Amino acid sequence: NETVPARRVEADWIRARSLRNGVISTLVEKKKRAGTPFAGIKVFLKSLALLAASPLRGAIRLARTGSLTTGLYPVYVALGRVLAEFGYANEQYRQPEKN
């Protein structure tokens, strides 16, 4: 069995990690599409589409699990993707006291 630090089940840690997952997703996709025509625009449009779909995806998760935190995850990831387009980079692990 693995022990999860108490900090990692707090809402603000989960929110920060979800945003970071969105940022990472954008960075990985930009690298994957590098050199292809309209790569930046395609990634940005995909991020916007995911943001638009995230409330519905979140509502489905909420209905399945009954957990608001689980329901908000797709919204935070999509926000992280869009924020990454504007230079946001939450370096969550650079602040050990927040882990």
HELIX and SHEET records of a PDB file:
HELIX    1   1 ALA A    6  VAL A    9  5                                   4    
HELIX    2   2 ALA A   11  ARG A   33  1                                  23    
HELIX    3   3 ALA A   39  THR A   65  1                                  27    
HELIX    4   4 LEU A   68  GLU A   85  1                                  18    
HELIX    5   5 GLN A   92  ARG A   94  5                                   3    
HELIX    6   6 PRO A   96  LYS A   98  5                                   3    
END                                                                             
